[in-house]
Amino acid sequence: MARKIQVSFTERQWELISQLKGEFGDTDAEIIRSIVLSWLAEKSFISTVVKKRINDSMEDNK
């Protein structure tokens, strides 16, 4: 299930985001989604969540 949210950017922020068109996606939504996922991966949030799920799953199987 996809969820929609509304976000606001300053003109300068949008200029930076617009420069990523074609590199991070072709539509505004693809670009923003890619930026968010890249940031989460960079900050290790994604790997931390996956590791926790694996550990929880292993604990449940004991």
Z-matrix of the N, CA and C atoms (Angstrom, degrees):
N
C 1 1.443
C 2 1.527 1 108.56
N 3 1.292 2 116.71 1 127.80
C 4 1.458 3 121.99 2 178.07
C 5 1.521 4 109.62 3 -91.20
N 6 1.312 5 115.40 4 143.42
C 7 1.466 6 120.77 5 176.30
C 8 1.510 7 108.23 6 -117.22
N 9 1.290 8 115.70 7 143.97
C 10 1.454 9 121.28 8 178.70
C 11 1.516 10 108.69 9 -109.05
N 12 1.326 11 115.20 10 138.54
C 13 1.456 12 120.62 11 175.16
C 14 1.522 13 108.32 12 -134.61
N 15 1.289 14 114.98 13 156.17
C 16 1.458 15 120.15 14 177.78
C 17 1.521 16 107.98 15 -107.58
N 18 1.322 17 116.08 16 129.91
C 19 1.456 18 120.79 17 177.25
C 20 1.520 19 108.74 18 -127.48
N 21 1.312 20 115.43 19 156.14
C 22 1.464 21 121.29 20 179.30
C 23 1.510 22 109.61 21 -120.27
N 24 1.318 23 116.30 22 140.87
C 25 1.453 24 122.83 23 177.88
C 26 1.517 25 109.06 24 -127.44
N 27 1.320 26 115.33 25 149.42
C 28 1.460 27 119.06 26 172.71
C 29 1.525 28 107.69 27 -71.06
N 30 1.297 29 115.69 28 166.18
C 31 1.471 30 120.33 29 178.69
C 32 1.526 31 111.02 30 -59.32
N 33 1.310 32 116.51 31 -42.18
C 34 1.472 33 121.05 32 -179.97
C 35 1.532 34 111.09 33 -65.62
N 36 1.333 35 117.63 34 -42.17
C 37 1.463 36 120.91 35 177.07
C 38 1.519 37 110.32 36 -60.77
N 39 1.342 38 115.95 37 -43.00
C 40 1.458 39 119.15 38 -178.55
C 41 1.528 40 111.35 39 -66.61
N 42 1.322 41 117.50 40 -34.77
C 43 1.470 42 120.43 41 175.66
C 44 1.524 43 110.34 42 -59.54
N 45 1.333 44 116.36 43 -44.54
C 46 1.466 45 120.37 44 179.09
C 47 1.524 46 111.27 45 -64.14
N 48 1.321 47 116.60 46 -44.08
C 49 1.459 48 121.80 47 179.95
C 50 1.527 49 110.19 48 -63.22
N 51 1.316 50 116.72 49 -43.39
C 52 1.462 51 121.04 50 -178.78
C 53 1.521 52 112.08 51 -61.00
N 54 1.313 53 116.95 52 -30.17
C 55 1.470 54 120.74 53 179.51
C 56 1.524 55 111.93 54 -68.26
N 57 1.321 56 117.79 55 -14.82
C 58 1.463 57 121.80 56 -179.68
C 59 1.522 58 112.68 57 -89.84
N 60 1.325 59 117.51 58 -2.11
C 61 1.464 60 120.58 59 -179.91
C 62 1.528 61 108.92 60 -60.05
N 63 1.301 62 115.63 61 130.09
C 64 1.457 63 121.40 62 -177.58
C 65 1.513 64 112.61 63 95.15
N 66 1.325 65 117.06 64 -28.96
C 67 1.468 66 121.91 65 178.54
C 68 1.524 67 110.76 66 -91.60
N 69 1.321 68 115.85 67 -41.80
C 70 1.469 69 121.74 68 -177.11
C 71 1.520 70 112.02 69 -108.66
N 72 1.313 71 117.81 70 -1.41
C 73 1.459 72 122.60 71 -179.40
C 74 1.512 73 109.69 72 150.19
N 75 1.322 74 114.70 73 174.69
C 76 1.462 75 119.51 74 -178.38
C 77 1.521 76 113.07 75 -104.13
N 78 1.322 77 116.94 76 -22.58
C 79 1.465 78 119.93 77 179.83
C 80 1.529 79 109.28 78 -111.02
N 81 1.328 80 115.25 79 162.70
C 82 1.469 81 120.10 80 178.03
C 83 1.525 82 110.66 81 -57.04
N 84 1.342 83 116.53 82 -43.96
C 85 1.469 84 120.54 83 -178.25
C 86 1.522 85 111.11 84 -63.72
N 87 1.337 86 118.14 85 -42.50
C 88 1.473 87 120.94 86 179.23
C 89 1.527 88 111.21 87 -62.41
N 90 1.318 89 115.93 88 -41.40
C 91 1.465 90 120.42 89 -179.11
C 92 1.518 91 110.72 90 -64.31
N 93 1.333 92 117.99 91 -48.70
C 94 1.464 93 121.83 92 -179.52
C 95 1.522 94 110.16 93 -63.12
N 96 1.336 95 117.35 94 -43.16
C 97 1.471 96 121.25 95 178.53
C 98 1.534 97 110.21 96 -59.44
N 99 1.321 98 116.81 97 -44.95
C 100 1.466 99 120.86 98 179.85
C 101 1.522 100 111.81 99 -63.64
N 102 1.324 101 116.33 100 -40.96
C 103 1.467 102 120.22 101 178.56
C 104 1.529 103 110.20 102 -61.82
N 105 1.322 104 116.99 103 -46.46
C 106 1.468 105 120.77 104 -178.79
C 107 1.522 106 110.43 105 -62.79
N 108 1.319 107 117.84 106 -47.75
C 109 1.470 108 120.48 107 -179.42
C 110 1.522 109 111.67 108 -64.77
N 111 1.323 110 117.56 109 -37.96
C 112 1.466 111 120.56 110 177.06
C 113 1.525 112 110.74 111 -63.64
N 114 1.312 113 116.83 112 -42.34
C 115 1.464 114 121.12 113 179.18
C 116 1.525 115 110.43 114 -63.54
N 117 1.336 116 116.42 115 -44.80
C 118 1.464 117 120.05 116 179.04
C 119 1.530 118 111.12 117 -61.00
N 120 1.324 119 116.91 118 -41.19
C 121 1.464 120 120.52 119 178.75
C 122 1.527 121 110.55 120 -66.64
N 123 1.318 122 117.05 121 -42.25
C 124 1.464 123 121.40 122 179.99
C 125 1.523 124 111.53 123 -61.24
N 126 1.305 125 116.51 124 -38.06
C 127 1.462 126 121.55 125 -179.03
C 128 1.525 127 112.46 126 -85.51
N 129 1.318 128 117.29 127 4.99
C 130 1.469 129 124.77 128 177.68
C 131 1.519 130 113.52 129 67.88
N 132 1.317 131 119.12 130 14.71
C 133 1.455 132 120.46 131 178.35
C 134 1.519 133 110.89 132 -65.32
N 135 1.324 134 116.77 133 -39.99
C 136 1.464 135 120.07 134 -177.39
C 137 1.518 136 110.13 135 -66.64
N 138 1.322 137 117.68 136 -49.31
C 139 1.465 138 119.43 137 -178.68
C 140 1.528 139 110.91 138 -66.22
N 141 1.316 140 118.26 139 -33.64
C 142 1.460 141 121.59 140 177.86
C 143 1.527 142 110.62 141 -63.87
N 144 1.312 143 117.11 142 -43.40
C 145 1.467 144 121.06 143 -179.86
C 146 1.526 145 110.04 144 -66.10
N 147 1.334 146 116.71 145 -43.70
C 148 1.469 147 120.23 146 179.91
C 149 1.524 148 110.19 147 -63.30
N 150 1.326 149 117.23 148 -44.93
C 151 1.467 150 120.68 149 179.02
C 152 1.535 151 110.69 150 -60.31
N 153 1.339 152 116.61 151 -41.50
C 154 1.463 153 119.87 152 179.39
C 155 1.522 154 110.54 153 -63.95
N 156 1.321 155 117.34 154 -42.32
C 157 1.469 156 120.37 155 179.34
C 158 1.526 157 110.91 156 -63.56
N 159 1.332 158 117.14 157 -40.86
C 160 1.463 159 120.35 158 178.52
C 161 1.522 160 109.86 159 -63.77
N 162 1.325 161 116.76 160 -46.70
C 163 1.469 162 120.87 161 179.34
C 164 1.528 163 111.21 162 -61.84
N 165 1.327 164 116.55 163 -43.09
C 166 1.470 165 120.25 164 178.61
C 167 1.520 166 110.74 165 -62.90
N 168 1.321 167 116.59 166 -41.08
C 169 1.454 168 121.50 167 179.62
C 170 1.529 169 110.82 168 -64.16
N 171 1.327 170 116.38 169 -40.94
C 172 1.459 171 120.89 170 178.92
C 173 1.524 172 110.51 171 -65.61
N 174 1.329 173 117.37 172 -39.13
C 175 1.464 174 121.92 173 178.29
C 176 1.525 175 110.08 174 -65.41
N 177 1.329 176 116.61 175 -40.01
C 178 1.469 177 120.19 176 179.49
C 179 1.524 178 112.27 177 -66.02
N 180 1.331 179 117.52 178 -29.84
C 181 1.457 180 122.01 179 -177.80
C 182 1.543 181 113.07 180 -83.62
N 183 1.319 182 117.24 181 -5.84
C 184 1.481 183 120.01 182 -179.81
C 185 1.498 184 110.93 183 -78.31
